[in-house]
Amino acid sequence: MNLREPAIDAPDDFYEALLKAHEGLDANASAALNARLVLLLAAEIGAQRRLCELIEMAKADDPEGNDQ
């Protein structure tokens, strides 16, 4: 993914917290948590144009090879 330097002070700590939030969740609950988190983060970013750019970046960097 072609991102700038992370704007997160401690990206490893964030990743650890994200993984911990998913502990013990089944696939449906995990997907629901991700969906809520995406909406909350989108509300924080707020810029429609940037959000659309990020969607395209995420689609282009599909580790499962499901690019459309």
N, C-alpha and C positions, 0 to 999 in steps of 0.2 A: 504494500500500500504506500502511496506517495504522500505521506503526511509530513508536516513540518516537525520540528522537535516537539515532543509532547508538552502540552501546557499544564500537565499534572505535576505537582511538586515531587511526588513519590509514586511513579507509575506502578512499581512492583507492589507497593502497599495497596494501591487501588485494585490491582488485579487480584491480590489475595482476599481483599474484602468482597469482591465480586464473586469469587469462587466460594467463599464462606457463606454468602447469602443464598447460594444454590444448594448447599449441603442439605441432604435429607428430602429434597423436593423430587417429586416424580416429574416425568417429561412435561406433562401439561402444566403443572405448577411452575416449573422452571421457565417454560415458554411465556406464561402469563407474567412472571416477574420481569423477564426481558422486555416484554411489550410495555409494561408500565414504566420501566426504566427508560426506554427509548422515548416515550412520550414526555417524561419529566425532563430528560436531557434536551429534547427538541424545544421544549418551552423555555429552557434556560438559554439556549443558543438564539432562538427567536428569528433569525434571518432566513427567510424562506429559500432564497437563492443558495445560501451556504448549505442548508439542510439537503436540498436537492443534489448539490455537488457531492456531499458525503454519501448519499444513497447510491449514486453512480459509482463512487469509489468502492463502496462495500460490495456492490454487485460485481465489479471488475476483479475483486480480490477474493473470490469465493474459493476457499481452500478445498472444497469438495469437488471442484471442477464443474459446477453447475451453471457457469456463465451462460447467459442467453444471447 
